[in-house]
Amino acid sequence: MYDYGECHVCGQRMEEKHVKQDFWVKGKLIVIEEVPAGVCPQCGEKVVKADVGRSIAALVGNSKRLRKARTMNVPVIRFAREVA
């Protein structure tokens, strides 16, 4: 297991977990599942190792793989200060 150290936001010890990471690329939302990351149990900050970041960049840049990926519907809600 990798030692992610302490959270740079709140100082709590990071814990290794597998997370979903979302990215906006050319106006499209892409979600990558099962990303190994250090997650702060206190504030929720997430970090990934450099090699994981490079792998994510390669996945996002692989248009052939993106075309074959399953898709999901996501609700879109416009922000409003007053909620009825």
C-alpha angles and dihedrals in degrees: 000000000000120000107231092181124211127339111262089214104051107001097243118140112266119236125210113244139153111248142177111249122198129204135180110223120177091338095311127111114231122188121198115197131208096023111169107232144157108248126191111229090204106049104007096241112160131207133177131203117256094252090052089051090053091049090051090051090051092049093049091047094051102096092179091057092045091055090054096045121108115251136216137200117246125195115237118207125184114231116251127177092216116056115199 
